[in-house]
């Protein structure tokens, strides 16, 4: 279900691209994760099952939990975890669902509070109600 990681050297540093083995490989021209200089950039995660089936008919809470599960999978592929998140960007198609997302997010993250932005948008791919993109630190002993 995954493409092998790709390394690219740029000058004196290296960029590592990776895809989670717990999810379907990206269907578009991108990687789940790009790691450079100890920072992991996680592509936007949608409410997709491991086989890539969109769960866009599911209730908002189910979609939100799926997105966070997929984010966990990507963080693992990057060699880090949610305790190392630096910033999170959340896109919702109904800004009135922000309080519900915030509750689910707080349960998922616990007392740790990285920077975050929430944006109401007109639509998301597959008709999803929520998408999450993130940036996380990767420890020196991580997989970079």
VOPAGU-2260 file (C-alpha; in pm, 1 decimal, decimal comma):
REM VOPAGU-2260
SITE   aa  ch    i         X         Y         Z
SITE  UNK   A    0       0,0       0,0       0,0
SITE  UNK   A    1     294,5     235,4     -10,0
SITE  UNK   A    2     565,1     370,8    -233,0
SITE  UNK   A    3     922,7     337,4    -105,9
SITE  UNK   A    4    1067,5     648,6      56,9
SITE  UNK   A    5    1256,5     880,9    -172,0
SITE  UNK   A    6    1564,1    1081,9     -79,0
SITE  UNK   A    7    1678,8    1393,5    -258,6
SITE  UNK   A    8    1995,6    1580,3    -171,7
SITE  UNK   A    9    1985,4    1957,4    -205,7
SITE  UNK   A   10    2322,1    2113,5    -141,5
SITE  UNK   A   11    2439,3    1994,4     198,7
SITE  UNK   A   12    2098,5    1875,1     318,8
SITE  UNK   A   13    1862,0    1593,0     236,0
SITE  UNK   A   14    1487,4    1578,3     178,1
SITE  UNK   A   15    1313,7    1252,3     264,8
SITE  UNK   A   16     974,7    1175,6     111,7
SITE  UNK   A   17     767,4     894,8     263,8
SITE  UNK   A   18     423,5     738,9     254,2
SITE  UNK   A   19     251,9     561,3     541,3
SITE  UNK   A   20     231,6     183,7     509,4
SITE  UNK   A   21     -99,1     195,9     702,3
SITE  UNK   A   22    -275,3     386,3     423,5
SITE  UNK   A   23    -319,1     369,3      48,8
SITE  UNK   A   24     -38,7     538,5    -143,2
SITE  UNK   A   25    -130,2     890,2    -256,0
SITE  UNK   A   26    -347,2     889,4    -565,7
SITE  UNK   A   27    -213,5    1227,7    -678,4
SITE  UNK   A   28     137,0    1357,2    -747,3
SITE  UNK   A   29     249,6    1405,3    -385,6
SITE  UNK   A   30     385,4    1218,6     -82,1
SITE  UNK   A   31     219,8    1184,8     257,3
SITE  UNK   A   32     531,1    1328,4     423,8
SITE  UNK   A   33     834,2    1542,5     338,1
SITE  UNK   A   34    1109,1    1567,7     602,7
SITE  UNK   A   35    1388,9    1824,7     587,4
SITE  UNK   A   36    1624,1    1956,3     856,4
SITE  UNK   A   37    1433,0    1788,4    1138,8
SITE  UNK   A   38    1091,3    1915,9    1030,5
SITE  UNK   A   39     816,8    1692,6     888,0
SITE  UNK   A   40     555,9    1846,2     659,8
SITE  UNK   A   41     240,8    1632,5     647,8
SITE  UNK   A   42      12,3    1656,0     343,5
SITE  UNK   A   43    -354,4    1730,9     397,0
SITE  UNK   A   44    -533,3    1425,4     536,8
SITE  UNK   A   45    -891,9    1343,3     444,9
SITE  UNK   A   46   -1138,0    1094,9     599,2
SITE  UNK   A   47   -1025,2     796,2     392,6
SITE  UNK   A   48   -1022,3     430,3     495,8
SITE  UNK   A   49    -692,3     242,5     468,9
SITE  UNK   A   50    -794,0     125,6     120,0
SITE  UNK   A   51    -861,1     484,1       8,6
SITE  UNK   A   52   -1240,8     470,5      29,3
SITE  UNK   A   53   -1377,1     814,6     124,2
SITE  UNK   A   54   -1598,1     816,0     434,0
SITE  UNK   A   55   -1766,8    1137,8     332,6
SITE  UNK   A   56   -2116,2    1008,0     413,3
SITE  UNK   A   57   -2009,8     944,9     773,7
SITE  UNK   A   58   -2103,3    1190,5    1051,0
SITE  UNK   A   59   -1865,3    1481,8    1109,3
SITE  UNK   A   60   -1723,4    1328,5    1430,3
SITE  UNK   A   61   -1635,7    1005,9    1248,3
SITE  UNK   A   62   -1466,9    1199,7     968,1
SITE  UNK   A   63   -1270,0    1406,5    1220,2
SITE  UNK   A   64   -1143,9    1096,7    1402,8
SITE  UNK   A   65   -1046,0     931,7    1072,6
SITE  UNK   A   66    -848,9    1238,8     967,7
SITE  UNK   A   67    -661,3    1240,4    1298,6
SITE  UNK   A   68    -592,9     865,0    1268,8
SITE  UNK   A   69    -449,2     925,8     921,8
SITE  UNK   A   70    -240,2    1210,9    1060,6
SITE  UNK   A   71    -102,8     970,1    1324,9
SITE  UNK   A   72     -12,3     725,7    1045,5
SITE  UNK   A   73     175,8     998,7     859,3
SITE  UNK   A   74     355,9    1114,8    1172,8
SITE  UNK   A   75     472,5     756,2    1226,8
SITE  UNK   A   76     598,9     741,3     867,2
SITE  UNK   A   77     793,7    1061,2     938,0
SITE  UNK   A   78     954,0     911,2    1249,7
SITE  UNK   A   79     767,5    1133,8    1493,7
SITE  UNK   A   80     435,0    1157,5    1676,6
SITE  UNK   A   81     159,0    1397,6    1781,4
SITE  UNK   A   82     362,9    1511,8    2084,3
SITE  UNK   A   83     602,8    1674,8    1836,0
SITE  UNK   A   84     347,1    1869,9    1633,8
SITE  UNK   A   85     452,5    2229,0    1570,4
SITE  UNK   A   86     144,4    2351,4    1386,3
SITE  UNK   A   87    -183,1    2211,5    1256,7
SITE  UNK   A   88    -411,1    2360,6     991,7
SITE  UNK   A   89    -771,9    2242,1     990,8
SITE  UNK   A   90   -1015,3    2298,6     704,7
SITE  UNK   A   91   -1388,6    2251,7     767,9
SITE  UNK   A   92   -1673,2    2301,3     523,2
SITE  UNK   A   93   -1902,8    2422,1     802,7
SITE  UNK   A   94   -1734,4    2653,7    1053,6
SITE  UNK   A   95   -2018,6    2580,6    1296,1
SITE  UNK   A   96   -1857,4    2236,4    1338,7
SITE  UNK   A   97   -1542,8    2394,5    1482,3
SITE  UNK   A   98   -1648,8    2337,2    1848,1
SITE  UNK   A   99   -1713,2    1966,8    1778,4
SITE  UNK   A  100   -1376,3    1934,0    1605,9
SITE  UNK   A  101   -1206,1    2119,2    1890,7
SITE  UNK   A  102   -1347,2    1870,7    2144,6
SITE  UNK   A  103   -1233,8    1568,1    1939,7
SITE  UNK   A  104    -893,7    1729,5    1877,8
SITE  UNK   A  105    -843,9    1802,8    2249,8
SITE  UNK   A  106    -928,7    1440,4    2338,1
SITE  UNK   A  107    -682,7    1318,6    2073,8
SITE  UNK   A  108    -400,1    1555,2    2169,3
SITE  UNK   A  109    -440,0    1582,5    2546,0
SITE  UNK   A  110    -276,2    1873,6    2724,9
SITE  UNK   A  111     -24,9    1947,8    2445,7
SITE  UNK   A  112    -126,0    2258,2    2244,8
SITE  UNK   A  113      70,6    2323,2    1924,5
SITE  UNK   A  114      -4,6    2624,5    1705,8
SITE  UNK   A  115    -324,1    2578,8    1503,8
SITE  UNK   A  116    -540,8    2750,5    1247,1
SITE  UNK   A  117    -897,9    2659,3    1153,5
SITE  UNK   A  118   -1041,5    2776,5     822,5
SITE  UNK   A  119   -1392,1    2747,4     691,2
SITE  UNK   A  120   -1381,8    2649,3     324,1
SITE  UNK   A  121   -1642,8    2604,7      54,2
SITE  UNK   A  122   -1558,1    2244,5     -32,4
SITE  UNK   A  123   -1299,7    1969,1      12,4
SITE  UNK   A  124   -1195,7    1676,8    -207,2
SITE  UNK   A  125   -1448,8    1389,1    -229,6
SITE  UNK   A  126   -1701,1    1607,2     -44,5
SITE  UNK   A  127   -1521,6    1563,7     288,8
SITE  UNK   A  128   -1627,5    1778,7     583,3
SITE  UNK   A  129   -1276,9    1814,1     731,3
SITE  UNK   A  130    -910,2    1802,1     626,8
SITE  UNK   A  131    -599,1    1843,1     841,3
SITE  UNK   A  132    -245,0    1938,9     739,5
SITE  UNK   A  133      43,4    1955,2     989,2
SITE  UNK   A  134     408,3    2031,5    1058,3
SITE  UNK   A  135     602,5    1836,2    1322,6
SITE  UNK   A  136     951,9    1817,9    1466,0
SITE  UNK   A  137    1154,3    1502,7    1404,3
SITE  UNK   A  138    1406,3    1414,4    1676,9
SITE  UNK   A  139    1769,3    1373,0    1580,4
SITE  UNK   A  140    1731,4     997,9    1638,3
SITE  UNK   A  141    1424,1     986,7    1410,5
SITE  UNK   A  142    1420,4     826,6    1067,5
SITE  UNK   A  143    1555,8    1129,3     882,6
